[in-house]
Amino acid sequence: MTKSIAVAGKGGTGKTTLSALIIRHLHRQGKVPILAVDADPASHLASTLGMTVAKTIGSTQAEFHDSRLRLPPGMPKTAYLEMCLNQVIVEGQGLDLVVMGRPEGPGCYCSSNAVLREFLDVLGKNYSYVVMDNEAGMEHLSRKTTQNVDILLMVSDASVRGIRTVGKLLELMQELHLSISSTYLVMDRAAGIMPPPLEQAIAQVNIELVACVPNDDNIMTFDQQDRPLIELPDDSPAVAAVAEMMEKLTV
């Protein structure tokens, strides 16, 4: 049975890094096959995994709309679109990747989000784990991209404002009646003892803090060297924190 993990939060909190470290952990533990989903239009997840993306859902949609008047004889539009979307999958050893990307030209991402949701409903069943890196803010929630999720990890930096943003996201989730089994808080770039105002902010939001991921110089070094985070050593502080978190989550 497929287990789905989604990562969300405000911009700049380390969502993509956390997603990559979760995928790294699952892959090293042999919990494959894994489907990595980059639902952030900025599309940085591929580089953290050392994978190269040729096509995205957004670019494939544009190609489909340009070519739909020249469909192969006898092929329905839905079948042709499905065939095109299957070409979006970047395949690896026990790890595949799908990237939403940006829509071509002006306009919002609603259509790409809708296609991604429908695509994952079918595709996700073929994997042991689906790990989704979401875009910053609330849009993915309002569009219900983050739906039917087993574990939602809300990422915040070590600030009261960051925790309050998580609170707003949780309120929106309740209003939208999203199907999410469990929701947890992950504190990124945490350092030392947590100050009382931060503890109070977390208590007010009423969400379980499942992990504090410390600053890790290895991550900056890997980024500067353009090396994928999936190659980080086991003794890297952030890797160890995520491994401990995954044990708590029993995944």
Number of C-alpha atoms within 10 A of each C-alpha: 9 13 16 22 24 24 26 30 26 21 14 11 21 21 27 23 20 23 27 24 24 21 26 22 19 21 18 12 10 11 16 18 19 26 28 26 25 24 28 19 18 14 20 16 26 20 17 21 22 14 16 11 15 11 18 24 27 24 17 22 19 14 14 18 11 10 11 13 9 9 13 11 6 6 10 11 14 9 10 14 19 11 11 17 21 14 15 20 21 20 15 13 9 14 22 18 23 27 28 25 22 20 21 14 7 7 9 11 18 16 15 22 23 13 18 21 19 11 16 16 11 9 15 20 14 14 19 17 24 27 25 30 26 28 23 19 16 20 16 19 19 16 16 19 24 25 19 17 20 16 19 22 22 25 28 28 21 19 15 16 13 20 28 16 19 24 19 13 21 19 13 15 19 10 10 13 11 17 14 17 12 13 19 17 24 28 23 22 16 17 12 7 6 11 10 9 11 16 13 13 17 20 13 12 17 13 17 13 17 18 21 24 22 18 14 13 12 16 19 12 11 15 14 9 9 12 16 18 24 20 13 17 12 12 9 13 18 25 25 17 16 23 20 15 18 16 9 11 12 7 12
